[in-house]
Amino acid sequence: MSSLRFPALQELASEEKKIGHYNGKKITAIFNSNVFTGRTMRESLSDEAYKSLMASVKTGNKIDRRMADQIGASMKAWAEERGVTHFTHWFQPLTGTTAEKHDSFFTIKGDGTAIELFDGDALIQQEPDASSFPNGGIRATFEARGYTAWDPSSPAFIMETGFGKTLCIPTIFIAYNGESLDYKAPLLKSIVALDKAAVDVCNYFDKNVTKVTATLGWEQEYFVIDENLANARPDLVMCGRTLVGHAPAKGQQLEDHYFGSIPERVFAFMQDFEQESYKLGIPLRTRHNEVAPGQFECAPIFEECNIAVDHNSLLMDVMARVAKRHKLKVLLHEKPFAGVNGSGKHNNWSMATDTGVNLLAPGKTPRTNLMFLTFFVNTIKAVYDHADLLRAAIASASNDHRLGANEAPPAIISVYIGTYLSQVLDEVESRVKEKFTEQDEVILKLDIHKQIPELLMDNTDRNRTSPFAFTGNKFEFRAVGSSANCGSPMTVLNTIVAESLKQFKKDVDALIEKGDKKEIAIMHVLRDYIAKSKNIRFEGDNYSDEWAEEAARRGLNNFKTTPEALDAFITESAKKVFFNNNIYSERELEARHEIMLEDYIKKVQIEARILGYIATNHVLPAAINYQNVMVQNVKGLKELGLGESSYKAQLNLVSVMSNHIQNINDNVEAMIEARKRANNEPDTHKRAGMYCTEVKTYFDKIRYHADKLELIVDDKLWPLPKYRELLFLR
């Protein structure tokens, strides 16, 4: 039987490990070296062009064509000095990956003269076609036009691939009529909505605030395995996760991998991709072993939300590319291996003012603490009002395997804020039942001022089971999956907080108009919001059955699968909040719902096909070969005239294997029939449901019997690399 497993193991054992491309330079010497930074712009642009560009970044004003020509020429000159010959509009379509179409600076003038040119038109807009990208019915194939439009708020950069270099212009991707077809366009709109709503509320406390920026610090978890071993597994090649595979005797139960010494080969890879990331301006700060064997994590310094999302998308590309240099493979799937921890991408979110204040950090005075409390409570209220939207924002076929699997938060959205802040909110809620007086206001402010600074001593702790936790000066959205584009959850979070802040201002202004002092009015509304959103707060073990029962009593939804979770996007409340903040039109929202359902269907469909292929082309042949060996052994013992007791064990093995073989065969055939029925269903929503409740149900059944056979079949006959090899050999 031909197998790639043993050649891969042999090469792994004999291969000389190399350091790779790491050059050992100081980070500050290479940081931003491949980025068209503000400093580079300032040095190469005229004052007029530079001011025009900065105005566009800050206010969204359109850049004059003449200025765009100058900016384009400056970018081209900077890029050509570094050996660049081509440029691309780099964008993030709804495929979950990044996209690019390269064009050269080279062109020929009318008289035949060859020149290098990059004008304002090429910088600002391109037409890469839209027919083959997910569009949810927005565009037909014969109406294929799609446009990429420059996003000046995210700097251009040079991507080095092999021996080539390309100037990349971060862009949005829209259809002919302006509908968004990517993650970035809605994210930018949500950032604008949050900015406007937050500034209006900030002005209650500080009139000098003119801009509020959403900030994001992501934590990227991932697995690293040997490339040749990965290539010997069709499921890893095609699905990014193992569809069969018995757990090794040693997994993560000894907890010896977490924060342990980084393996040398992986360490070389880390240094290499970090160097590439620093060149692109990605401010990586942390690296370490994660809980599961073969699992690792990196995290950057906080950045503006839009740039952070771009950098995370870039990082995933860089990691995959650099891994090949080291003959490694990076797995970003949320659950590539059963029985050990999956991977997430914790999104640490906050808001910062242009006066240098983190709005989710406790202050040093009663006034700044009241401002902190205002934004803190409004965020909790937003999550309570739109918990289902947050759940939908992190829904995917791959994340379904991770959520609630004892290393990730469950599918129930709740908020953890810690004991001290819970006491603060409870005090605000219960201090005065009827109406605040000026004396109440003074006492309350002083009590808050006394209690909140204790948070600076890290008394918020960390609840690893909570999907949305306050961790001292930010909220950590822990339910986001490792392969996800951060743009989707951040768009939802920015939007729902903006909606809450807009309503908060209306409610406060209404009380002020009735004669309440501003701070008393703020406290009245905060008390009301605290009481209304109390059910979303939970301080205990989110994994427990008791919490699931309690959450149901509180009216919190528990959408365990992607198809049911995604329905939140097309509810009336979702349409209202997205329309009110100019994020999505109804057509865009319905299209996204359709795209995400189709994505779910296709991924489960691919997994079903690969599982059937592995079962019939790898597992069953290996099992039957070994079964034949046992049968021949029994025949030989019989021919020698030995009694049945001498081959009883072999007969039992043959019987046990026959049972597993038959079950695999029957379940594969049933899965194929279920897939055919689902494919014949014209309604996308119903088809997704059928793949979830009918097709997918056979996955665990087939896997159970395949994994049992893995324990029985002679190791020399088993064709697929085993967990002990994938997770522990590198």
Secondary structure, DSSP 4 states (H G I P E B T S, - for coil): ---SHHHHHHHHHHPPP---S-----HHHHTTTTB--HHHHHHHS-HHHHHHHHHHHHH-PPPPHHHHHHHHHHHHHHHHTTT--EEEEEB-BTTSS-B--EEESEEE-TTS-EEE---HHHHHEE----TTS--TTSS-TTS--EEEEE-TTS--EEEEETTEEEEEEEEEEEETTS-B-BSHHHHHHHHHHHHHHHHHHHTTT-TT---EEEEEEEEEEEEEEEHHHHHT-HHHHHHSS-SS-PPPSSSSTT--STT-PPPHHHHHHHHHHHHHHHHTT--EEEEEE-SSTTEEEEEE--EEHHHHHHHHHHHHHHHHHHHHHTTEEEE--S-SSTTS---BEEEEEEEEETTS-BTTS--SSHHHHHHHHHHHHHHHHHHHHTHHHHHHHT--TTHHHHTTSSSS--SS--EE--HHHHHHHHHHHHS-SS---HHHHHHHHHHHHHHGGGGGGTTT---TT-SEEE-SSSEEETT-BTTS-THHHHHHHHHHHHHHHHHHHHHHHHHHHTT--HHHHHHHHHHHHHHHTGGGB--S-TTSHHHHHHHHHHT-----SHHHHHGGGGSHHHHHHHHHTTS--HHHHHHHHHHHHHHHHHHHHHHHHHHHHHIIIIIHHHHHHHHHHHHHHHHHHHHTT--GGGSHHHHHHHHHHHHHHHHHHHHHHHHHHHHHHHHT---HHHHHHHIIIIITHHHHHHHHHHHHHHHHS-GGG--SPPHHHHHH--
